[in-house]
Amino acid sequence: DTAVSQTPKYLVTQMGNDKSIKCEQNLGHDTMYWYKQDSKKFLKIMFSYNNKELIINETVPNRFSPKSPDKAHLNLHINSLELGDSAVYFCASSTRTSVPETQYFGPGTRLLVL
Amino acid sequence: DQQVKQNSPSLSVQEGRISILNCDYTNSMFDYFLWYKKYPAEGPTFLISISSIKDKNEDGRFTVFLNKSAKHLSLHIVPSQPGDSAVYFCAARGVTGGGADGLTFGKGTHLIIQP
């Protein structure tokens, strides 16, 4: 059973389109995250979401918006896609009752904007 | 501005020998350090962590050492096995990336274990 899953695994789309990436975790965790790994291989936090509290990395454009229908899901919506959005996006989850708060990652979604 | 640095993009080690992966950080407010391992086309998986109040943590073949005065940590793998070939990310917790409550990652070191 996959602990953190993401769909789709690959996403190829045109500039200007709007797309969504879904994330689900079955670990019973209370916090979920989105990370972006760019072409230089840096993994950078985009958002964290805990108990309806959303904390946003101030460097993330507002074209990106996370949506959490429930504790097990944190989807990422991207409006007006740009070439620079091409990257691998990782979802992760953790529970704040564990020390350290180890994050478990999904397999990633490879987004290519043409 | 990189707060967590892994200056070796790759490292090649012979099977059975010790692998030492290094990581430097700039922010003394980090309270936990973690190592993640990543295979191609998969997400990072947690390997081992250390609290900033300790200087060593061991788990089987993996040991992490922390030198707070030097703001340096290292991951030792001994003996190295072929399945250890992967990209290893050093990560730190305690200072948010622009406000978001997540881990700050280094760029990764690609470890190659040679038979």
Interface residues (C-beta under 8 A of the other chain):
Chain A: V4 T31 Y33 Y35 K40 K41 F42 L43 K44 I45 M46 F47 S48 N50 I55 I56 N57 E58 T59 V60 F90 A92 P100 E101 T102 Q103 Y104 F105 G106 P107 G108
Chain B: Y32 L34 Y36 A41 E42 G43 P44 T45 F46 S49 S51 F89 R93 T96 G97 G98 G99 A100 D101 G102 L103 T104 F105 K107 G108
